[in-house]
């Protein structure tokens, strides 16, 4: 795969490439594993000094399909968007993002099969945005390591925006919109759960009530930080845990037996086209049907 860059100041090739998120590791891969560098279509090395307007082209070698790595598993994918760099899927609830001791049929396995079945040159799976097993909605993959590195920069700069719908339940008062700013830490007695703790890491969640059924509400949520279980912990902290979230005290007697959380919007700037992309996903049937029944009760 080849990528072109234009020098806007005199500098070495490697300095220009660093400005475009080409890491030392990727540059070494270009140098030693079958890639190449050209300046104005003439082969050069990374220390070549560029003039303003010079065109640098790099060829990144295909990523190896390592033996004994992630196993491909056949399953149909709900593809929302795909180009040569990115793959955006609608993840069903009940499916883990990555393999573990407990889970082997995961989104990563399904994507690996999709790459192999379509004979894609790069077959390593790069997850950009991960979702909990019982969370549904939009999940973004990079189709090669360089694309992943470029979106990692956006993650660090907090310019990839994810919005979620959640069904929450509580008996107290909840403002129609607000911010939850509370640090999140891992409790000493658990490797799974998280909690609000003064010694935790800064965490910020914004929300707006979309529909109010009294005790139950549908909220639209924006994450400003990405702590583990952040939405679930924050809403439990203010007395409105997610329906179906038994880990954090959510009600299990109203018909939803998984945390009622769905990533319904994801936006990012495509670093290769410079276009802002905004993608959406409809609510899942279980959450939609719950609200229809709840409205009927009212």
C-alpha positions in Angstrom: 0.0 0.0 0.0 1.4 3.4 -1.0 0.9 6.8 0.6 1.9 10.3 -0.7 2.9 13.4 1.3 4.0 16.9 0.2 6.8 18.7 2.0 5.7 22.2 3.2 9.1 23.1 4.6 12.7 21.9 4.1 13.3 18.8 6.3 14.4 15.2 6.2 12.0 12.6 4.9 11.7 11.0 8.4 10.7 14.3 9.9 7.9 14.8 7.3 6.7 11.2 7.9 6.6 11.7 11.6 4.3 14.7 11.1 1.9 12.3 9.4 2.0 9.7 12.2 4.5 7.3 10.6 6.2 5.9 13.7 9.8 4.7 14.0 8.5 1.1 14.0 6.6 1.6 10.8 9.5 3.3 9.2 11.7 0.4 10.1 9.1 -1.9 8.6 9.2 0.1 5.4 13.0 -0.1 5.4 13.6 -3.8 6.3 10.4 -5.7 5.4 9.8 -5.0 1.7 8.7 -1.4 1.6 10.3 1.6 -0.1 10.6 5.4 -0.1 10.6 7.6 -3.1 11.0 11.4 -3.5 9.6 12.8 -6.7 9.5 9.2 -7.9 13.2 8.6 -7.3 14.2 6.1 -4.6 15.7 7.8 -1.5 16.3 7.1 2.2 14.8 8.5 5.3 17.5 11.0 5.9 17.2 12.7 2.5 16.6 16.4 2.8 13.4 17.7 1.1 12.7 21.0 -0.5 9.3 22.7 -0.3 6.9 21.0 -2.7 8.7 17.6 -2.9 6.5 14.6 -3.1 7.3 11.7 -0.8 5.8 8.3 -1.5 6.2 5.4 0.9 5.2 1.8 0.3 4.1 0.0 3.4 4.5 -3.8 3.2 1.5 -6.0 3.9 1.1 -7.2 7.5 2.0 -10.8 8.0 -0.7 -13.3 9.0 1.2 -14.8 11.9 0.8 -18.5 12.5 -1.1 -19.4 15.7 -2.6 -15.9 15.9 -6.2 -14.9 15.9 -8.4 -17.6 14.5 -11.0 -16.7 11.8 -14.6 -17.6 12.6 -17.4 -17.3 10.0 -20.3 -15.0 10.8 -22.2 -12.4 8.8 -21.2 -8.8 9.6 -23.5 -5.8 9.7 -21.3 -3.4 7.8 -22.1 0.3 8.2 -19.1 1.7 6.3 -16.0 0.4 4.6 -13.2 1.8 2.6 -9.6 0.6 2.0 -8.5 1.9 5.4 -11.5 1.4 7.8 -14.3 -0.9 8.6 -17.3 0.2 10.7 -19.6 -2.5 12.0 -22.9 -2.7 14.0 -22.0 -5.0 16.9 -24.8 -7.1 18.4 -25.1 -7.4 22.1 -23.8 -10.6 23.7 -20.7 -10.8 21.6 -17.3 -9.9 23.1 -14.9 -7.6 21.2 -11.7 -9.7 21.6 -11.0 -13.3 22.6 -10.3 -14.3 26.2 -10.4 -17.4 28.3 -14.2 -17.1 28.3 -14.8 -15.9 24.8 -13.6 -17.3 21.4 -16.4 -16.3 19.0 -15.7 -12.6 19.1 -15.9 -9.6 16.8 -12.2 -9.8 16.2 -12.5 -13.5 15.1 -15.4 -12.6 12.7 -13.5 -9.7 11.2 -10.4 -11.9 10.7 -12.6 -14.4 8.7 -14.0 -11.5 6.6 -10.5 -10.4 5.7 -9.4 -13.9 4.8 -12.6 -14.7 2.8 -12.2 -11.5 0.8 -8.4 -12.1 0.3 -7.4 -8.8 1.9 -3.7 -8.3 1.8 -3.6 -7.1 5.5 -5.1 -9.6 7.8 -4.2 -8.4 11.3 -7.3 -7.1 13.1 -6.9 -3.5 14.5 -9.7 -2.5 16.9 -10.0 1.3 17.2 -13.1 1.5 19.4 -14.0 -1.5 21.6 -17.4 -2.2 23.2 -18.3 -4.4 26.2 -19.8 -7.8 25.4 -23.4 -6.8 26.3 -23.1 -3.3 24.7 -24.4 -3.0 21.1 -23.8 -0.6 18.4 -21.0 1.0 16.3 -17.5 -0.5 16.5 -14.6 0.8 14.4 -11.7 -1.2 13.0 -8.6 -0.1 11.1 -7.7 -2.3 8.2 -3.9 -1.8 8.5 -1.5 -0.6 11.2 -0.9 2.8 9.7 -4.6 3.6 9.7 -4.8 2.4 13.3 -1.9 4.7 14.3 -3.5 7.7 12.7 -6.8 7.2 14.5 -5.0 6.5 17.8 -3.8 10.2 17.5 -7.5 11.2 17.3 -8.4 9.1 20.3 -5.6 10.7 22.3 -6.8 14.2 21.1 -10.4 13.1 22.0 -11.6 14.0 18.5 -13.3 10.7 17.9 -16.8 11.2 19.2 -19.1 8.3 20.4 -22.7 8.8 21.5 -24.7 6.2 23.3 -28.3 5.5 24.1 -29.0 4.0 27.5 -32.1 3.0 29.4 -31.7 4.0 33.1 -33.9 3.6 36.2 -34.0 5.4 39.5 -36.4 6.9 42.0 -34.8 10.3 42.5 -34.8 13.5 40.5 -32.7 13.7 37.3 -32.1 16.9 35.5 -33.1 16.9 31.8 -29.4 17.3 30.9 -26.1 17.5 32.7 -22.6 16.4 33.2 -21.2 13.7 35.5 -17.6 14.4 36.5 -16.3 11.8 38.9 -13.0 10.0 39.0 -13.1 6.2 38.3 -10.8 3.6 39.9 -10.5 -0.1 40.2 -11.5 -1.4 43.6 -8.9 -3.4 45.5 -11.1 -6.5 45.7 -12.0 -6.9 42.0 -10.3 -7.0 38.6 -13.6 -6.6 36.8 -15.6 -3.8 38.4 -14.8 -0.1 38.6 -16.0 2.5 41.1 -16.0 6.3 41.7 -13.1 7.0 44.0 -11.2 10.3 44.8 -7.9 8.6 43.8 -9.3 7.4 40.5 -8.7 8.8 37.0 -10.6 11.8 35.7 -13.8 10.8 34.0 -16.5 13.1 32.3 -19.8 12.0 30.9 -22.5 14.3 29.4 -26.1 13.3 29.0 -29.5 14.5 27.8 -32.9 12.9 28.6 -34.5 11.9 25.3 -37.6 10.2 26.7 -38.9 10.2 30.2 -41.2 7.4 31.3 -41.1 8.3 35.0 -38.9 5.8 36.8 -37.3 4.8 33.5 -35.6 7.2 31.1 -33.8 7.0 27.7 -30.7 9.2 27.8 -28.4 10.2 25.0 -24.8 10.2 26.3 -21.5 11.7 25.1 -18.2 10.5 26.5 -15.5 13.0 27.0 -13.1 10.4 28.5 -12.9 6.6 27.9 -12.6 4.9 31.2 -13.5 1.2 31.6 -17.3 0.9 32.3 -17.5 4.7 32.5 -21.2 5.1 31.6 -22.3 2.2 33.8 -20.3 3.4 36.8 -21.3 7.1 36.4 -25.0 6.4 36.2 -24.9 3.9 39.1 -23.1 6.6 41.0 -25.9 9.1 40.6 -28.6 6.6 41.5 -29.7 5.7 38.0 -28.0 2.4 37.0 -28.6 1.0 33.5 -31.4 -1.5 33.1 -30.2 -5.0 33.0 -26.8 -4.2 34.4 -26.6 -6.6 37.4 -22.9 -5.7 37.9 -23.7 -2.2 38.9 -27.1 -2.6 40.5 -29.4 -2.2 37.5 -32.9 -3.6 37.6 -33.3 -7.1 36.2 -37.0 -7.5 36.6 -38.3 -5.3 33.8 -37.5 -7.5 30.8 -34.0 -6.5 29.8 -31.3 -8.9 30.9 -28.3 -7.1 29.4 -27.0 -3.7 30.1 -29.3 -1.4 28.1 -26.5 0.5 26.3 -26.1 1.1 22.6 -23.5 3.1 20.7 -25.7 5.0 18.2 -23.3 7.5 16.7 -19.6 7.6 15.9 -17.7 10.4 14.2 -14.1 10.8 13.2 -12.0 12.7 10.6 -10.8 10.3 7.9 -7.0 11.1 8.0 -6.6 10.1 4.4 -9.4 12.2 2.9 -9.6 14.9 5.6 -13.4 14.5 5.6 -15.4 14.3 8.8 -17.5 11.1 8.8 -20.6 10.8 11.0 -22.2 7.4 11.2 -25.4 6.3 13.0 -27.0 3.1 14.2 -30.7 2.4 15.0 -31.6 1.2 18.5 -31.6 -2.6 18.9 -34.9 -4.5 18.9 -34.7 -5.4 22.6 -34.4 -1.8 23.7 -36.9 -0.5 21.1 -39.5 -3.2 22.1 -38.9 -2.4 25.8 -39.8 1.3 25.2 -42.9 0.4 23.1 -44.2 -1.8 26.0 -43.3 0.8 28.6 -45.2 3.5 26.7 -48.2 1.2 26.4 -48.2 0.7 30.2 -48.2 4.4 30.7 
